[in-house]
């Protein structure tokens, strides 16, 4: 018996982009574009008429902008949304806000001269739409409990040494999962290295956004930068982030090279370096995301005697990466997202 096709509604103010996305998506036999819309006002009626499984939504549109539409949609009729974004600083900021509101994922807007990249782009957007169709979505509720800048959570670890280090990896749904963990950690936490699958301009804006919300200082990692307590370092979107040592100090290392486990930056690259350099002084945390990147590296961390944590299925947008780590027996604890920060603190002082 054939599985039903994933029904997609494409929303974009450009007729050419709508045409390109429709052709790309319908090249997959398991996806059907049931309709297109030039703006959110037309889209509202088509959602009622066509009952799509997934929306692709342009970030920036005239009239009602994509964010306002998304907030209304996720409040009244939550459904999987993949944002289609320009790879600009403005586009990055809006897209990160969309992920906070409840969008499952995002992809760059197709270029009109991208024939040499068409196969890779086609694979990416088809994969993202398939994953979105299975993703968990929640109603949008405005967050009135955001942590004010530099206001530490009540608990304190009391660490000032640099021998401990935390490594966190995530993909789809990860920007909000990482925010949930970091905003709940005290300002004196050990240094934290983070790999999130995200493009270059987006990683910088992501770090800036977290820095405004967290008691920790958060920034995009720089090559050769010392890893110190109270700081979190985000992998740039086009570089692998590794942990190295310079004498007694931990140091960030950025490197180019091929994708690993299908990604650059790769969670496996980060985790394996942390296992080699920090050993039992490390802690590995794998959060929501599709695929298996990080599952093997988390096992490397665990085998040093260090604590490892995976996000549970119920609170993950996509239980791919953490699910694979659990299946391989590489996660010491499997926890909902709201319990991970306290487990990190407990594991560090145990």
Secondary structure, 3 states (H helix, E strand, C coil): CCCCCEEEEEECCCHHHHHHHHHHHCCCCCEEEEEEECCHHHHHHHHHHHCCCEEEEECCCCCCCHHHHHHHHHHHCCCEEEEEECCCHHHHHHHHHHHHHCCCEEEECCCCCCHHHHHHHHHHHHHHHHHHHHCCCCCCCCCCCCCCCCCCCCCCCCCCCCCCEEEEEECCCHHHHHHHHHCCCCCCCCEEEEEECCCHHHHHHHHHHHHHHCCCEEEECCCCCECCCCEEEECCCCCEEEEEEECCEEEEEEECCCCECCECCCHHHHHHHHHHHHHHHEEEEECCECCCCCHHHHHHHHHCCCEEEEECCCCCCCECHHHHHHHCCCCCEEECHHHHHHHHHHHHHC
